[in-house]
Amino acid sequence: MKHLLLLAFSVLLLAGENKISVSQLFGVKTVKVQKQTSAKVQKNFGFVKADESSRYVVSARFGGYVEVLYADSLYKEVKEGDILAKVYSPEVLRAKEEYLAALKFDTIRKNTQMVASAREKLTLLNISNAEIKEIEKTQTASAFTNIRAPKSGTVFAKSISNLDAFNAKQKLFEIVNLDSVWVEARVHQKELAELSQMDAFKVNAIGIEQTFHAKKELLYPSLDTKEATLTLRLSVANKKHLLKEGMYVTLNASAKEQAFLTLPVSAVIRKNGAFFVFAVGEYEGEYEPLEVEASILNADTYIVSGLEEGTEVVNNALFLMDSDAQINGLY
């Protein structure tokens, strides 16, 4: 760091170079452009949402009555194949009896087509293979049938109760598997260029110590005009179900490590959409405003281009220099 002690503002014209520089009369600290190996980082915020591809609706393909409701409360955990409800359905009972009759007739007079047709009818009514085999084994048709969970998950909705009646096509349950969830993060339009370079994503939620690794899936093709943001969807493994639907999370994205020329944010000033630094001039106490290209590396550092490594620039009192430069029309 170079420390200068100066006492007044003035504008100097460098002889022979026809170049304007700023001379200031205050204590000024300087810093050099440094090469730094780092990864670009970007922070966004979002919410946890159930993975829509892991949401299952259980509907009846027949009408009937609930005899026993096993999935009797919301948010109950169920496994694939678990019985959700034991029901009575006249339609299913008739189909079972037809299948049983076809089996018995087949023992007297071989008719595989009749057996196959009766079996297919039960299959189309979504009667499980285990229940069909039970008919074959016991040679009886039970008056009751079971509605089973198609996948493991959590019961997020139910529309029936014990001894309730239901109709064909009625939505009875909604089961959501939370082993994997989505995080939908808000991304400003100006962040899109940086986002394309990000390849590592970490998710943190208040109250949960674990950091979750996320996979970028989709940038939704519509802009929220009120907030000027787009929605980025990521998938997150959630085997322990620590992340809950609706949780507010922080998303930290980073790119692969690269070498950048950097300056602290205090050394770069922005004016009219452009970035400037004040480079140390040829003579003691002279500082030349230079336009540079700058982008954020992290909260404390800018990536800069248009300067060489080792270039010395002012690191403090930029507001004073900016005021002086504006007065003298330097930029």
Backbone hydrogen bonds, N-H to C=O, Kabsch-Sander energy under -0.5 kcal/mol:
donor,donor_aa,acceptor,acceptor_aa,energy
4,L,2,K,-0.5
4,L,28,V,-1.7
6,L,4,L,-0.5
10,S,23,S,-2.1
12,L,21,S,-1.4
14,L,12,L,-0.6
14,L,19,K,-2.0
17,E,14,L,-1.1
18,N,14,L,-1.2
19,K,14,L,-0.6
21,S,12,L,-1.4
22,V,287,Y,-4.4
23,S,10,S,-2.1
24,Q,22,V,-0.5
24,Q,285,G,-0.7
28,V,4,L,-1.7
30,T,2,K,-0.9
31,V,313,V,-3.0
33,V,311,T,-2.5
34,Q,262,T,-1.9
36,Q,34,Q,-0.5
36,Q,260,F,-3.3
38,S,36,Q,-0.7
38,S,258,Q,-2.6
41,V,297,L,-1.5
42,Q,253,A,-2.4
44,N,251,L,-2.7
45,F,186,R,-0.5
46,G,249,V,-2.2
47,F,184,E,-1.8
48,V,247,M,-2.2
49,K,182,W,-2.9
51,D,180,S,-0.7
52,E,50,A,-0.5
54,S,51,D,-2.1
55,R,52,E,-1.2
56,Y,54,S,-0.5
56,Y,175,I,-3.4
58,V,56,Y,-0.5
58,V,173,F,-2.8
59,S,57,V,-0.7
60,A,170,Q,-1.5
64,G,166,F,-2.2
65,Y,88,Y,-2.4
66,V,164,D,-3.4
67,E,65,Y,-0.5
67,E,86,K,-2.8
68,V,86,K,-2.0
70,Y,68,V,-0.7
70,Y,84,L,-1.7
71,A,84,L,-2.4
72,D,70,Y,-1.8
75,Y,155,V,-4.3
76,K,73,S,-1.0
78,V,153,G,-2.9
81,G,149,A,-2.8
82,D,79,K,-2.5
84,L,82,D,-0.5
84,L,147,I,-3.3
85,A,147,I,-1.5
86,K,68,V,-3.2
87,V,85,A,-0.5
87,V,145,T,-3.0
88,Y,65,Y,-2.7
89,S,143,A,-0.6
93,L,89,S,-2.6
94,R,90,P,-2.2
95,A,91,E,-1.8
96,K,92,V,-2.4
97,E,93,L,-2.4
98,E,94,R,-2.3
99,Y,95,A,-1.9
100,L,96,K,-2.7
101,A,97,E,-2.4
102,A,98,E,-2.1
103,L,99,Y,-2.2
104,K,100,L,-2.2
105,F,101,A,-2.6
106,D,102,A,-2.0
107,T,103,L,-1.0
108,I,104,K,-0.8
108,I,105,F,-0.7
109,R,105,F,-3.3
115,V,111,N,-1.7
116,A,112,T,-2.7
117,S,113,Q,-2.2
118,A,114,M,-2.2
119,R,115,V,-2.4
120,E,116,A,-2.4
121,K,117,S,-1.5
122,L,118,A,-1.3
123,T,119,R,-2.1
124,L,120,E,-2.6
125,L,121,K,-1.1
126,N,123,T,-1.7
127,I,122,L,-2.2
132,I,128,S,-1.8
133,K,129,N,-2.3
134,E,130,A,-1.5
135,I,131,E,-1.4
136,E,132,I,-1.7
137,K,133,K,-2.4
138,T,134,E,-2.7
139,Q,135,I,-2.0
142,S,140,T,-0.6
145,T,87,V,-2.8
147,I,85,A,-2.9
148,R,146,N,-0.6
149,A,82,D,-2.6
153,G,78,V,-2.4
154,T,176,V,-2.8
155,V,76,K,-2.2
156,F,154,T,-0.9
156,F,174,E,-2.7
157,A,174,E,-1.3
159,S,172,L,-2.2
163,L,66,V,-0.7
164,D,161,S,-1.9
166,F,64,G,-2.3
169,K,60,A,-3.7
170,Q,167,N,-1.6
172,L,58,V,-2.9
172,L,170,Q,-0.6
173,F,58,V,-1.6
174,E,157,A,-2.3
175,I,56,Y,-3.3
176,V,154,T,-2.7
177,N,54,S,-2.7
178,L,176,V,-0.6
181,V,236,V,-2.4
182,W,49,K,-3.1
183,V,234,L,-2.5
184,E,47,F,-2.5
185,A,183,V,-0.7
185,A,232,L,-2.8
186,R,45,F,-2.5
187,V,230,L,-2.8
189,Q,228,A,-1.2
191,E,188,H,-2.0
192,L,189,Q,-1.5
195,L,191,E,-2.5
196,S,192,L,-1.7
197,Q,194,E,-1.4
198,M,194,E,-0.6
198,M,195,L,-1.2
199,D,254,S,-1.9
200,A,254,S,-1.9
201,F,214,A,-0.6
202,K,252,N,-2.3
203,V,212,F,-3.2
204,N,250,T,-2.2
206,I,248,Y,-0.7
208,I,205,A,-1.9
212,F,203,V,-2.6
214,A,201,F,-2.6
215,K,235,S,-2.4
217,E,233,R,-2.6
218,L,233,R,-1.7
220,Y,218,L,-0.7
220,Y,231,T,-2.7
224,D,229,T,-3.2
225,T,223,L,-1.0
228,A,224,D,-2.1
229,T,224,D,-1.1
230,L,187,V,-3.2
232,L,185,A,-3.0
232,L,230,L,-0.5
233,R,218,L,-3.5
233,R,231,T,-0.5
234,L,183,V,-2.3
235,S,215,K,-2.4
236,V,181,V,-2.8
237,A,213,H,-0.6
238,N,179,D,-4.0
241,H,238,N,-1.9
246,G,48,V,-3.0
247,M,244,K,-2.1
249,V,46,G,-2.6
250,T,204,N,-3.0
251,L,44,N,-3.2
252,N,202,K,-2.9
252,N,250,T,-0.6
253,A,42,Q,-3.2
253,A,251,L,-0.6
254,S,200,A,-2.4
255,A,40,K,-2.0
258,Q,38,S,-3.1
260,F,36,Q,-2.7
260,F,258,Q,-0.5
262,T,34,Q,-3.3
262,T,260,F,-0.5
263,L,302,Y,-1.8
265,V,300,D,-2.0
267,A,264,P,-2.0
268,V,265,V,-1.3
269,I,276,F,-2.8
271,K,274,A,-3.0
274,A,271,K,-2.1
275,F,292,V,-0.8
276,F,269,I,-3.2
277,V,290,L,-2.2
279,A,277,V,-0.7
279,A,288,E,-2.7
280,V,312,E,-2.9
281,G,286,E,-3.8
286,E,283,Y,-1.7
287,Y,22,V,-3.0
288,E,279,A,-2.9
290,L,277,V,-3.1
292,V,275,F,-2.4
293,E,305,S,-2.0
295,S,303,I,-2.0
297,L,301,T,-2.4
298,N,301,T,-1.6
301,T,298,N,-0.7
302,Y,263,L,-3.0
303,I,295,S,-3.6
304,V,261,L,-2.8
304,V,302,Y,-0.5
305,S,293,E,-2.0
310,G,33,V,-2.5
311,T,308,E,-2.1
313,V,31,V,-3.1
314,V,278,F,-2.6
315,N,29,K,-3.2
316,N,29,K,-0.8
320,L,317,A,-0.5
321,M,317,A,-1.6
322,D,318,L,-2.9
323,S,319,F,-1.8
324,D,320,L,-2.3
325,A,321,M,-2.7
326,Q,322,D,-2.3
327,I,323,S,-2.2
328,N,324,D,-2.0
329,G,326,Q,-1.0
330,L,325,A,-2.7
